[in-house]
Amino acid sequence: MFCDIAKIYIRSGKGGDGCVAFRREKFVAAGGPNGGDGGKGGDVVFVVDKGLNTLTEFRFIRKYCAQNGENGKGNNCSGQNGEDIIIKVPEGTVIKEEDSGKVIADMSHDNTRQ
């Protein structure tokens, strides 16, 4: 079956929360802050695949969410970054926002990764 219009839900990853921690050692007078930053959330990336010619794959999988970043930890340990999610689309795909109809990306010609 030929499918030329698909409605999907995409969400980028949420960044991790930072950590509030304070250093406490016996022979360090003031101690000080010791918390780590949260990791960056993953991105949603569209890539043109020359082997695809329809949007049939999007009939079965309609929800695409990138991985969230991990929270920071004590001892200045930053959280791990979330992995990006790569969505393969055929050449000539136009990606629009549902509510406003605004064109987010036009995956044709030289624009092979967005």
Phi and psi restraints in degrees (range 20) as a CNS / XPLOR table:
assign (resid 1 and name C) (resid 2 and name N)
       (resid 2 and name CA) (resid 2 and name C) 1.0 -84.1 20.0 2
assign (resid 2 and name N) (resid 2 and name CA)
       (resid 2 and name C) (resid 3 and name N) 1.0 129.9 20.0 2
assign (resid 2 and name C) (resid 3 and name N)
       (resid 3 and name CA) (resid 3 and name C) 1.0 -127.3 20.0 2
assign (resid 3 and name N) (resid 3 and name CA)
       (resid 3 and name C) (resid 4 and name N) 1.0 117.1 20.0 2
assign (resid 3 and name C) (resid 4 and name N)
       (resid 4 and name CA) (resid 4 and name C) 1.0 -115.6 20.0 2
assign (resid 4 and name N) (resid 4 and name CA)
       (resid 4 and name C) (resid 5 and name N) 1.0 -4.7 20.0 2
assign (resid 4 and name C) (resid 5 and name N)
       (resid 5 and name CA) (resid 5 and name C) 1.0 -131.0 20.0 2
assign (resid 5 and name N) (resid 5 and name CA)
       (resid 5 and name C) (resid 6 and name N) 1.0 133.5 20.0 2
assign (resid 5 and name C) (resid 6 and name N)
       (resid 6 and name CA) (resid 6 and name C) 1.0 -139.3 20.0 2
assign (resid 6 and name N) (resid 6 and name CA)
       (resid 6 and name C) (resid 7 and name N) 1.0 141.9 20.0 2
assign (resid 6 and name C) (resid 7 and name N)
       (resid 7 and name CA) (resid 7 and name C) 1.0 -115.8 20.0 2
assign (resid 7 and name N) (resid 7 and name CA)
       (resid 7 and name C) (resid 8 and name N) 1.0 114.9 20.0 2
assign (resid 7 and name C) (resid 8 and name N)
       (resid 8 and name CA) (resid 8 and name C) 1.0 -127.6 20.0 2
assign (resid 8 and name N) (resid 8 and name CA)
       (resid 8 and name C) (resid 9 and name N) 1.0 162.5 20.0 2
assign (resid 8 and name C) (resid 9 and name N)
       (resid 9 and name CA) (resid 9 and name C) 1.0 -110.3 20.0 2
assign (resid 9 and name N) (resid 9 and name CA)
       (resid 9 and name C) (resid 10 and name N) 1.0 126.4 20.0 2
assign (resid 9 and name C) (resid 10 and name N)
       (resid 10 and name CA) (resid 10 and name C) 1.0 -125.3 20.0 2
assign (resid 10 and name N) (resid 10 and name CA)
       (resid 10 and name C) (resid 11 and name N) 1.0 148.3 20.0 2
assign (resid 10 and name C) (resid 11 and name N)
       (resid 11 and name CA) (resid 11 and name C) 1.0 -148.2 20.0 2
assign (resid 11 and name N) (resid 11 and name CA)
       (resid 11 and name C) (resid 12 and name N) 1.0 131.7 20.0 2
assign (resid 11 and name C) (resid 12 and name N)
       (resid 12 and name CA) (resid 12 and name C) 1.0 -78.7 20.0 2
assign (resid 12 and name N) (resid 12 and name CA)
       (resid 12 and name C) (resid 13 and name N) 1.0 165.5 20.0 2
assign (resid 12 and name C) (resid 13 and name N)
       (resid 13 and name CA) (resid 13 and name C) 1.0 -76.3 20.0 2
assign (resid 13 and name N) (resid 13 and name CA)
       (resid 13 and name C) (resid 14 and name N) 1.0 146.2 20.0 2
assign (resid 13 and name C) (resid 14 and name N)
       (resid 14 and name CA) (resid 14 and name C) 1.0 -82.3 20.0 2
assign (resid 14 and name N) (resid 14 and name CA)
       (resid 14 and name C) (resid 15 and name N) 1.0 138.2 20.0 2
assign (resid 14 and name C) (resid 15 and name N)
       (resid 15 and name CA) (resid 15 and name C) 1.0 -69.0 20.0 2
assign (resid 15 and name N) (resid 15 and name CA)
       (resid 15 and name C) (resid 16 and name N) 1.0 149.8 20.0 2
assign (resid 15 and name C) (resid 16 and name N)
       (resid 16 and name CA) (resid 16 and name C) 1.0 -75.5 20.0 2
assign (resid 16 and name N) (resid 16 and name CA)
       (resid 16 and name C) (resid 17 and name N) 1.0 155.3 20.0 2
assign (resid 16 and name C) (resid 17 and name N)
       (resid 17 and name CA) (resid 17 and name C) 1.0 -78.5 20.0 2
assign (resid 17 and name N) (resid 17 and name CA)
       (resid 17 and name C) (resid 18 and name N) 1.0 147.1 20.0 2
assign (resid 17 and name C) (resid 18 and name N)
       (resid 18 and name CA) (resid 18 and name C) 1.0 -75.8 20.0 2
assign (resid 18 and name N) (resid 18 and name CA)
       (resid 18 and name C) (resid 19 and name N) 1.0 168.3 20.0 2
assign (resid 18 and name C) (resid 19 and name N)
       (resid 19 and name CA) (resid 19 and name C) 1.0 -117.2 20.0 2
assign (resid 19 and name N) (resid 19 and name CA)
       (resid 19 and name C) (resid 20 and name N) 1.0 136.0 20.0 2
assign (resid 19 and name C) (resid 20 and name N)
       (resid 20 and name CA) (resid 20 and name C) 1.0 -101.6 20.0 2
assign (resid 20 and name N) (resid 20 and name CA)
       (resid 20 and name C) (resid 21 and name N) 1.0 116.3 20.0 2
assign (resid 20 and name C) (resid 21 and name N)
       (resid 21 and name CA) (resid 21 and name C) 1.0 -145.5 20.0 2
assign (resid 21 and name N) (resid 21 and name CA)
       (resid 21 and name C) (resid 22 and name N) 1.0 153.1 20.0 2
assign (resid 21 and name C) (resid 22 and name N)
       (resid 22 and name CA) (resid 22 and name C) 1.0 -126.8 20.0 2
assign (resid 22 and name N) (resid 22 and name CA)
       (resid 22 and name C) (resid 23 and name N) 1.0 141.0 20.0 2
assign (resid 22 and name C) (resid 23 and name N)
       (resid 23 and name CA) (resid 23 and name C) 1.0 -79.9 20.0 2
assign (resid 23 and name N) (resid 23 and name CA)
       (resid 23 and name C) (resid 24 and name N) 1.0 130.4 20.0 2
assign (resid 23 and name C) (resid 24 and name N)
       (resid 24 and name CA) (resid 24 and name C) 1.0 -130.2 20.0 2
assign (resid 24 and name N) (resid 24 and name CA)
       (resid 24 and name C) (resid 25 and name N) 1.0 110.9 20.0 2
assign (resid 24 and name C) (resid 25 and name N)
       (resid 25 and name CA) (resid 25 and name C) 1.0 -131.0 20.0 2
assign (resid 25 and name N) (resid 25 and name CA)
       (resid 25 and name C) (resid 26 and name N) 1.0 154.5 20.0 2
assign (resid 25 and name C) (resid 26 and name N)
       (resid 26 and name CA) (resid 26 and name C) 1.0 -61.8 20.0 2
assign (resid 26 and name N) (resid 26 and name CA)
       (resid 26 and name C) (resid 27 and name N) 1.0 -44.2 20.0 2
assign (resid 26 and name C) (resid 27 and name N)
       (resid 27 and name CA) (resid 27 and name C) 1.0 -105.5 20.0 2
assign (resid 27 and name N) (resid 27 and name CA)
       (resid 27 and name C) (resid 28 and name N) 1.0 13.4 20.0 2
assign (resid 27 and name C) (resid 28 and name N)
       (resid 28 and name CA) (resid 28 and name C) 1.0 -105.0 20.0 2
assign (resid 28 and name N) (resid 28 and name CA)
       (resid 28 and name C) (resid 29 and name N) 1.0 120.1 20.0 2
assign (resid 28 and name C) (resid 29 and name N)
       (resid 29 and name CA) (resid 29 and name C) 1.0 -64.7 20.0 2
assign (resid 29 and name N) (resid 29 and name CA)
       (resid 29 and name C) (resid 30 and name N) 1.0 -57.9 20.0 2
assign (resid 29 and name C) (resid 30 and name N)
       (resid 30 and name CA) (resid 30 and name C) 1.0 -93.5 20.0 2
assign (resid 30 and name N) (resid 30 and name CA)
       (resid 30 and name C) (resid 31 and name N) 1.0 -20.8 20.0 2
assign (resid 30 and name C) (resid 31 and name N)
       (resid 31 and name CA) (resid 31 and name C) 1.0 73.3 20.0 2
assign (resid 31 and name N) (resid 31 and name CA)
       (resid 31 and name C) (resid 32 and name N) 1.0 -110.7 20.0 2
assign (resid 31 and name C) (resid 32 and name N)
       (resid 32 and name CA) (resid 32 and name C) 1.0 123.0 20.0 2
assign (resid 32 and name N) (resid 32 and name CA)
       (resid 32 and name C) (resid 33 and name N) 1.0 172.7 20.0 2
assign (resid 32 and name C) (resid 33 and name N)
       (resid 33 and name CA) (resid 33 and name C) 1.0 -69.9 20.0 2
assign (resid 33 and name N) (resid 33 and name CA)
       (resid 33 and name C) (resid 34 and name N) 1.0 148.4 20.0 2
assign (resid 33 and name C) (resid 34 and name N)
       (resid 34 and name CA) (resid 34 and name C) 1.0 -146.9 20.0 2
assign (resid 34 and name N) (resid 34 and name CA)
       (resid 34 and name C) (resid 35 and name N) 1.0 20.5 20.0 2
assign (resid 34 and name C) (resid 35 and name N)
       (resid 35 and name CA) (resid 35 and name C) 1.0 -89.5 20.0 2
assign (resid 35 and name N) (resid 35 and name CA)
       (resid 35 and name C) (resid 36 and name N) 1.0 159.0 20.0 2
assign (resid 35 and name C) (resid 36 and name N)
       (resid 36 and name CA) (resid 36 and name C) 1.0 -107.0 20.0 2
assign (resid 36 and name N) (resid 36 and name CA)
       (resid 36 and name C) (resid 37 and name N) 1.0 159.5 20.0 2
assign (resid 36 and name C) (resid 37 and name N)
       (resid 37 and name CA) (resid 37 and name C) 1.0 -78.3 20.0 2
assign (resid 37 and name N) (resid 37 and name CA)
       (resid 37 and name C) (resid 38 and name N) 1.0 155.7 20.0 2
assign (resid 37 and name C) (resid 38 and name N)
       (resid 38 and name CA) (resid 38 and name C) 1.0 -79.1 20.0 2
assign (resid 38 and name N) (resid 38 and name CA)
       (resid 38 and name C) (resid 39 and name N) 1.0 156.4 20.0 2
assign (resid 38 and name C) (resid 39 and name N)
       (resid 39 and name CA) (resid 39 and name C) 1.0 -77.7 20.0 2
assign (resid 39 and name N) (resid 39 and name CA)
       (resid 39 and name C) (resid 40 and name N) 1.0 156.7 20.0 2
assign (resid 39 and name C) (resid 40 and name N)
       (resid 40 and name CA) (resid 40 and name C) 1.0 -76.5 20.0 2
assign (resid 40 and name N) (resid 40 and name CA)
       (resid 40 and name C) (resid 41 and name N) 1.0 139.8 20.0 2
assign (resid 40 and name C) (resid 41 and name N)
       (resid 41 and name CA) (resid 41 and name C) 1.0 -73.6 20.0 2
assign (resid 41 and name N) (resid 41 and name CA)
       (resid 41 and name C) (resid 42 and name N) 1.0 156.0 20.0 2
assign (resid 41 and name C) (resid 42 and name N)
       (resid 42 and name CA) (resid 42 and name C) 1.0 -72.2 20.0 2
assign (resid 42 and name N) (resid 42 and name CA)
       (resid 42 and name C) (resid 43 and name N) 1.0 156.7 20.0 2
assign (resid 42 and name C) (resid 43 and name N)
       (resid 43 and name CA) (resid 43 and name C) 1.0 -102.0 20.0 2
assign (resid 43 and name N) (resid 43 and name CA)
       (resid 43 and name C) (resid 44 and name N) 1.0 159.2 20.0 2
assign (resid 43 and name C) (resid 44 and name N)
       (resid 44 and name CA) (resid 44 and name C) 1.0 -102.3 20.0 2
assign (resid 44 and name N) (resid 44 and name CA)
       (resid 44 and name C) (resid 45 and name N) 1.0 122.4 20.0 2
assign (resid 44 and name C) (resid 45 and name N)
       (resid 45 and name CA) (resid 45 and name C) 1.0 -122.4 20.0 2
assign (resid 45 and name N) (resid 45 and name CA)
       (resid 45 and name C) (resid 46 and name N) 1.0 127.8 20.0 2
assign (resid 45 and name C) (resid 46 and name N)
       (resid 46 and name CA) (resid 46 and name C) 1.0 -97.6 20.0 2
assign (resid 46 and name N) (resid 46 and name CA)
       (resid 46 and name C) (resid 47 and name N) 1.0 132.9 20.0 2
assign (resid 46 and name C) (resid 47 and name N)
       (resid 47 and name CA) (resid 47 and name C) 1.0 -129.4 20.0 2
assign (resid 47 and name N) (resid 47 and name CA)
       (resid 47 and name C) (resid 48 and name N) 1.0 135.4 20.0 2
assign (resid 47 and name C) (resid 48 and name N)
       (resid 48 and name CA) (resid 48 and name C) 1.0 -76.8 20.0 2
assign (resid 48 and name N) (resid 48 and name CA)
       (resid 48 and name C) (resid 49 and name N) 1.0 129.8 20.0 2
assign (resid 48 and name C) (resid 49 and name N)
       (resid 49 and name CA) (resid 49 and name C) 1.0 -115.2 20.0 2
assign (resid 49 and name N) (resid 49 and name CA)
       (resid 49 and name C) (resid 50 and name N) 1.0 116.6 20.0 2
assign (resid 49 and name C) (resid 50 and name N)
       (resid 50 and name CA) (resid 50 and name C) 1.0 -65.8 20.0 2
assign (resid 50 and name N) (resid 50 and name CA)
       (resid 50 and name C) (resid 51 and name N) 1.0 -20.7 20.0 2
assign (resid 50 and name C) (resid 51 and name N)
       (resid 51 and name CA) (resid 51 and name C) 1.0 -79.3 20.0 2
assign (resid 51 and name N) (resid 51 and name CA)
       (resid 51 and name C) (resid 52 and name N) 1.0 -15.0 20.0 2
assign (resid 51 and name C) (resid 52 and name N)
       (resid 52 and name CA) (resid 52 and name C) 1.0 -92.9 20.0 2
assign (resid 52 and name N) (resid 52 and name CA)
       (resid 52 and name C) (resid 53 and name N) 1.0 145.9 20.0 2
assign (resid 52 and name C) (resid 53 and name N)
       (resid 53 and name CA) (resid 53 and name C) 1.0 -135.3 20.0 2
assign (resid 53 and name N) (resid 53 and name CA)
       (resid 53 and name C) (resid 54 and name N) 1.0 -2.6 20.0 2
assign (resid 53 and name C) (resid 54 and name N)
       (resid 54 and name CA) (resid 54 and name C) 1.0 -137.7 20.0 2
assign (resid 54 and name N) (resid 54 and name CA)
       (resid 54 and name C) (resid 55 and name N) 1.0 171.1 20.0 2
assign (resid 54 and name C) (resid 55 and name N)
       (resid 55 and name CA) (resid 55 and name C) 1.0 -101.2 20.0 2
assign (resid 55 and name N) (resid 55 and name CA)
       (resid 55 and name C) (resid 56 and name N) 1.0 29.4 20.0 2
assign (resid 55 and name C) (resid 56 and name N)
       (resid 56 and name CA) (resid 56 and name C) 1.0 -60.9 20.0 2
assign (resid 56 and name N) (resid 56 and name CA)
       (resid 56 and name C) (resid 57 and name N) 1.0 -34.9 20.0 2
assign (resid 56 and name C) (resid 57 and name N)
       (resid 57 and name CA) (resid 57 and name C) 1.0 -59.3 20.0 2
assign (resid 57 and name N) (resid 57 and name CA)
       (resid 57 and name C) (resid 58 and name N) 1.0 -29.6 20.0 2
assign (resid 57 and name C) (resid 58 and name N)
       (resid 58 and name CA) (resid 58 and name C) 1.0 -78.2 20.0 2
assign (resid 58 and name N) (resid 58 and name CA)
       (resid 58 and name C) (resid 59 and name N) 1.0 -5.1 20.0 2
assign (resid 58 and name C) (resid 59 and name N)
       (resid 59 and name CA) (resid 59 and name C) 1.0 -72.9 20.0 2
assign (resid 59 and name N) (resid 59 and name CA)
       (resid 59 and name C) (resid 60 and name N) 1.0 -29.4 20.0 2
assign (resid 59 and name C) (resid 60 and name N)
       (resid 60 and name CA) (resid 60 and name C) 1.0 -99.6 20.0 2
assign (resid 60 and name N) (resid 60 and name CA)
       (resid 60 and name C) (resid 61 and name N) 1.0 -37.4 20.0 2
assign (resid 60 and name C) (resid 61 and name N)
       (resid 61 and name CA) (resid 61 and name C) 1.0 -115.2 20.0 2
assign (resid 61 and name N) (resid 61 and name CA)
       (resid 61 and name C) (resid 62 and name N) 1.0 112.1 20.0 2
assign (resid 61 and name C) (resid 62 and name N)
       (resid 62 and name CA) (resid 62 and name C) 1.0 -113.1 20.0 2
assign (resid 62 and name N) (resid 62 and name CA)
       (resid 62 and name C) (resid 63 and name N) 1.0 -4.5 20.0 2
assign (resid 62 and name C) (resid 63 and name N)
       (resid 63 and name CA) (resid 63 and name C) 1.0 -122.3 20.0 2
assign (resid 63 and name N) (resid 63 and name CA)
       (resid 63 and name C) (resid 64 and name N) 1.0 122.1 20.0 2
assign (resid 63 and name C) (resid 64 and name N)
       (resid 64 and name CA) (resid 64 and name C) 1.0 -126.1 20.0 2
assign (resid 64 and name N) (resid 64 and name CA)
       (resid 64 and name C) (resid 65 and name N) 1.0 117.1 20.0 2
assign (resid 64 and name C) (resid 65 and name N)
       (resid 65 and name CA) (resid 65 and name C) 1.0 -127.9 20.0 2
assign (resid 65 and name N) (resid 65 and name CA)
       (resid 65 and name C) (resid 66 and name N) 1.0 129.5 20.0 2
assign (resid 65 and name C) (resid 66 and name N)
       (resid 66 and name CA) (resid 66 and name C) 1.0 -77.3 20.0 2
assign (resid 66 and name N) (resid 66 and name CA)
       (resid 66 and name C) (resid 67 and name N) 1.0 160.4 20.0 2
assign (resid 66 and name C) (resid 67 and name N)
       (resid 67 and name CA) (resid 67 and name C) 1.0 -73.9 20.0 2
assign (resid 67 and name N) (resid 67 and name CA)
       (resid 67 and name C) (resid 68 and name N) 1.0 143.0 20.0 2
assign (resid 67 and name C) (resid 68 and name N)
       (resid 68 and name CA) (resid 68 and name C) 1.0 -77.6 20.0 2
assign (resid 68 and name N) (resid 68 and name CA)
       (resid 68 and name C) (resid 69 and name N) 1.0 153.9 20.0 2
assign (resid 68 and name C) (resid 69 and name N)
       (resid 69 and name CA) (resid 69 and name C) 1.0 -77.7 20.0 2
assign (resid 69 and name N) (resid 69 and name CA)
       (resid 69 and name C) (resid 70 and name N) 1.0 152.1 20.0 2
assign (resid 69 and name C) (resid 70 and name N)
       (resid 70 and name CA) (resid 70 and name C) 1.0 -82.0 20.0 2
assign (resid 70 and name N) (resid 70 and name CA)
       (resid 70 and name C) (resid 71 and name N) 1.0 157.4 20.0 2
assign (resid 70 and name C) (resid 71 and name N)
       (resid 71 and name CA) (resid 71 and name C) 1.0 -74.0 20.0 2
assign (resid 71 and name N) (resid 71 and name CA)
       (resid 71 and name C) (resid 72 and name N) 1.0 154.3 20.0 2
assign (resid 71 and name C) (resid 72 and name N)
       (resid 72 and name CA) (resid 72 and name C) 1.0 -71.6 20.0 2
assign (resid 72 and name N) (resid 72 and name CA)
       (resid 72 and name C) (resid 73 and name N) 1.0 163.5 20.0 2
assign (resid 72 and name C) (resid 73 and name N)
       (resid 73 and name CA) (resid 73 and name C) 1.0 -129.4 20.0 2
assign (resid 73 and name N) (resid 73 and name CA)
       (resid 73 and name C) (resid 74 and name N) 1.0 171.0 20.0 2
assign (resid 73 and name C) (resid 74 and name N)
       (resid 74 and name CA) (resid 74 and name C) 1.0 -68.6 20.0 2
assign (resid 74 and name N) (resid 74 and name CA)
       (resid 74 and name C) (resid 75 and name N) 1.0 173.8 20.0 2
assign (resid 74 and name C) (resid 75 and name N)
       (resid 75 and name CA) (resid 75 and name C) 1.0 65.3 20.0 2
assign (resid 75 and name N) (resid 75 and name CA)
       (resid 75 and name C) (resid 76 and name N) 1.0 34.5 20.0 2
assign (resid 75 and name C) (resid 76 and name N)
       (resid 76 and name CA) (resid 76 and name C) 1.0 57.6 20.0 2
assign (resid 76 and name N) (resid 76 and name CA)
       (resid 76 and name C) (resid 77 and name N) 1.0 29.8 20.0 2
assign (resid 76 and name C) (resid 77 and name N)
       (resid 77 and name CA) (resid 77 and name C) 1.0 -90.6 20.0 2
assign (resid 77 and name N) (resid 77 and name CA)
       (resid 77 and name C) (resid 78 and name N) 1.0 118.4 20.0 2
assign (resid 77 and name C) (resid 78 and name N)
       (resid 78 and name CA) (resid 78 and name C) 1.0 -80.0 20.0 2
assign (resid 78 and name N) (resid 78 and name CA)
       (resid 78 and name C) (resid 79 and name N) 1.0 154.0 20.0 2
assign (resid 78 and name C) (resid 79 and name N)
       (resid 79 and name CA) (resid 79 and name C) 1.0 -76.3 20.0 2
assign (resid 79 and name N) (resid 79 and name CA)
       (resid 79 and name C) (resid 80 and name N) 1.0 157.3 20.0 2
assign (resid 79 and name C) (resid 80 and name N)
       (resid 80 and name CA) (resid 80 and name C) 1.0 -76.7 20.0 2
assign (resid 80 and name N) (resid 80 and name CA)
       (resid 80 and name C) (resid 81 and name N) 1.0 144.5 20.0 2
assign (resid 80 and name C) (resid 81 and name N)
       (resid 81 and name CA) (resid 81 and name C) 1.0 -73.4 20.0 2
assign (resid 81 and name N) (resid 81 and name CA)
       (resid 81 and name C) (resid 82 and name N) 1.0 149.9 20.0 2
assign (resid 81 and name C) (resid 82 and name N)
       (resid 82 and name CA) (resid 82 and name C) 1.0 -78.2 20.0 2
assign (resid 82 and name N) (resid 82 and name CA)
       (resid 82 and name C) (resid 83 and name N) 1.0 152.7 20.0 2
assign (resid 82 and name C) (resid 83 and name N)
       (resid 83 and name CA) (resid 83 and name C) 1.0 -80.1 20.0 2
assign (resid 83 and name N) (resid 83 and name CA)
       (resid 83 and name C) (resid 84 and name N) 1.0 144.5 20.0 2
assign (resid 83 and name C) (resid 84 and name N)
       (resid 84 and name CA) (resid 84 and name C) 1.0 -74.2 20.0 2
assign (resid 84 and name N) (resid 84 and name CA)
       (resid 84 and name C) (resid 85 and name N) 1.0 152.8 20.0 2
assign (resid 84 and name C) (resid 85 and name N)
       (resid 85 and name CA) (resid 85 and name C) 1.0 -110.7 20.0 2
assign (resid 85 and name N) (resid 85 and name CA)
       (resid 85 and name C) (resid 86 and name N) 1.0 132.8 20.0 2
assign (resid 85 and name C) (resid 86 and name N)
       (resid 86 and name CA) (resid 86 and name C) 1.0 -109.8 20.0 2
assign (resid 86 and name N) (resid 86 and name CA)
       (resid 86 and name C) (resid 87 and name N) 1.0 123.4 20.0 2
assign (resid 86 and name C) (resid 87 and name N)
       (resid 87 and name CA) (resid 87 and name C) 1.0 -110.6 20.0 2
assign (resid 87 and name N) (resid 87 and name CA)
       (resid 87 and name C) (resid 88 and name N) 1.0 120.6 20.0 2
assign (resid 87 and name C) (resid 88 and name N)
       (resid 88 and name CA) (resid 88 and name C) 1.0 -90.0 20.0 2
assign (resid 88 and name N) (resid 88 and name CA)
       (resid 88 and name C) (resid 89 and name N) 1.0 130.6 20.0 2
assign (resid 88 and name C) (resid 89 and name N)
       (resid 89 and name CA) (resid 89 and name C) 1.0 -130.9 20.0 2
assign (resid 89 and name N) (resid 89 and name CA)
       (resid 89 and name C) (resid 90 and name N) 1.0 155.8 20.0 2
assign (resid 89 and name C) (resid 90 and name N)
       (resid 90 and name CA) (resid 90 and name C) 1.0 -73.2 20.0 2
assign (resid 90 and name N) (resid 90 and name CA)
       (resid 90 and name C) (resid 91 and name N) 1.0 158.9 20.0 2
assign (resid 90 and name C) (resid 91 and name N)
       (resid 91 and name CA) (resid 91 and name C) 1.0 -65.1 20.0 2
assign (resid 91 and name N) (resid 91 and name CA)
       (resid 91 and name C) (resid 92 and name N) 1.0 138.7 20.0 2
assign (resid 91 and name C) (resid 92 and name N)
       (resid 92 and name CA) (resid 92 and name C) 1.0 94.4 20.0 2
assign (resid 92 and name N) (resid 92 and name CA)
       (resid 92 and name C) (resid 93 and name N) 1.0 3.5 20.0 2
assign (resid 92 and name C) (resid 93 and name N)
       (resid 93 and name CA) (resid 93 and name C) 1.0 -71.1 20.0 2
assign (resid 93 and name N) (resid 93 and name CA)
       (resid 93 and name C) (resid 94 and name N) 1.0 135.9 20.0 2
assign (resid 93 and name C) (resid 94 and name N)
       (resid 94 and name CA) (resid 94 and name C) 1.0 -110.8 20.0 2
assign (resid 94 and name N) (resid 94 and name CA)
       (resid 94 and name C) (resid 95 and name N) 1.0 124.5 20.0 2
assign (resid 94 and name C) (resid 95 and name N)
       (resid 95 and name CA) (resid 95 and name C) 1.0 -103.6 20.0 2
assign (resid 95 and name N) (resid 95 and name CA)
       (resid 95 and name C) (resid 96 and name N) 1.0 122.1 20.0 2
assign (resid 95 and name C) (resid 96 and name N)
       (resid 96 and name CA) (resid 96 and name C) 1.0 -123.8 20.0 2
assign (resid 96 and name N) (resid 96 and name CA)
       (resid 96 and name C) (resid 97 and name N) 1.0 153.4 20.0 2
assign (resid 96 and name C) (resid 97 and name N)
       (resid 97 and name CA) (resid 97 and name C) 1.0 -81.1 20.0 2
assign (resid 97 and name N) (resid 97 and name CA)
       (resid 97 and name C) (resid 98 and name N) 1.0 135.8 20.0 2
assign (resid 97 and name C) (resid 98 and name N)
       (resid 98 and name CA) (resid 98 and name C) 1.0 -66.2 20.0 2
assign (resid 98 and name N) (resid 98 and name CA)
       (resid 98 and name C) (resid 99 and name N) 1.0 -47.5 20.0 2
assign (resid 98 and name C) (resid 99 and name N)
       (resid 99 and name CA) (resid 99 and name C) 1.0 -66.8 20.0 2
assign (resid 99 and name N) (resid 99 and name CA)
       (resid 99 and name C) (resid 100 and name N) 1.0 -50.6 20.0 2
assign (resid 99 and name C) (resid 100 and name N)
       (resid 100 and name CA) (resid 100 and name C) 1.0 -94.7 20.0 2
assign (resid 100 and name N) (resid 100 and name CA)
       (resid 100 and name C) (resid 101 and name N) 1.0 -18.0 20.0 2
assign (resid 100 and name C) (resid 101 and name N)
       (resid 101 and name CA) (resid 101 and name C) 1.0 77.9 20.0 2
assign (resid 101 and name N) (resid 101 and name CA)
       (resid 101 and name C) (resid 102 and name N) 1.0 8.1 20.0 2
assign (resid 101 and name C) (resid 102 and name N)
       (resid 102 and name CA) (resid 102 and name C) 1.0 -68.4 20.0 2
assign (resid 102 and name N) (resid 102 and name CA)
       (resid 102 and name C) (resid 103 and name N) 1.0 134.7 20.0 2
assign (resid 102 and name C) (resid 103 and name N)
       (resid 103 and name CA) (resid 103 and name C) 1.0 -77.8 20.0 2
assign (resid 103 and name N) (resid 103 and name CA)
       (resid 103 and name C) (resid 104 and name N) 1.0 119.5 20.0 2
assign (resid 103 and name C) (resid 104 and name N)
       (resid 104 and name CA) (resid 104 and name C) 1.0 -85.7 20.0 2
assign (resid 104 and name N) (resid 104 and name CA)
       (resid 104 and name C) (resid 105 and name N) 1.0 -45.0 20.0 2
assign (resid 104 and name C) (resid 105 and name N)
       (resid 105 and name CA) (resid 105 and name C) 1.0 -152.9 20.0 2
assign (resid 105 and name N) (resid 105 and name CA)
       (resid 105 and name C) (resid 106 and name N) 1.0 146.7 20.0 2
assign (resid 105 and name C) (resid 106 and name N)
       (resid 106 and name CA) (resid 106 and name C) 1.0 -118.3 20.0 2
assign (resid 106 and name N) (resid 106 and name CA)
       (resid 106 and name C) (resid 107 and name N) 1.0 107.5 20.0 2
assign (resid 106 and name C) (resid 107 and name N)
       (resid 107 and name CA) (resid 107 and name C) 1.0 -88.5 20.0 2
assign (resid 107 and name N) (resid 107 and name CA)
       (resid 107 and name C) (resid 108 and name N) 1.0 65.8 20.0 2
assign (resid 107 and name C) (resid 108 and name N)
       (resid 108 and name CA) (resid 108 and name C) 1.0 -135.0 20.0 2
assign (resid 108 and name N) (resid 108 and name CA)
       (resid 108 and name C) (resid 109 and name N) 1.0 160.9 20.0 2
assign (resid 108 and name C) (resid 109 and name N)
       (resid 109 and name CA) (resid 109 and name C) 1.0 59.0 20.0 2
assign (resid 109 and name N) (resid 109 and name CA)
       (resid 109 and name C) (resid 110 and name N) 1.0 -116.6 20.0 2
assign (resid 109 and name C) (resid 110 and name N)
       (resid 110 and name CA) (resid 110 and name C) 1.0 -85.2 20.0 2
assign (resid 110 and name N) (resid 110 and name CA)
       (resid 110 and name C) (resid 111 and name N) 1.0 -12.7 20.0 2
assign (resid 110 and name C) (resid 111 and name N)
       (resid 111 and name CA) (resid 111 and name C) 1.0 -84.5 20.0 2
assign (resid 111 and name N) (resid 111 and name CA)
       (resid 111 and name C) (resid 112 and name N) 1.0 88.9 20.0 2
assign (resid 111 and name C) (resid 112 and name N)
       (resid 112 and name CA) (resid 112 and name C) 1.0 -104.1 20.0 2
assign (resid 112 and name N) (resid 112 and name CA)
       (resid 112 and name C) (resid 113 and name N) 1.0 -7.5 20.0 2
assign (resid 112 and name C) (resid 113 and name N)
       (resid 113 and name CA) (resid 113 and name C) 1.0 -146.2 20.0 2
assign (resid 113 and name N) (resid 113 and name CA)
       (resid 113 and name C) (resid 114 and name N) 1.0 125.5 20.0 2
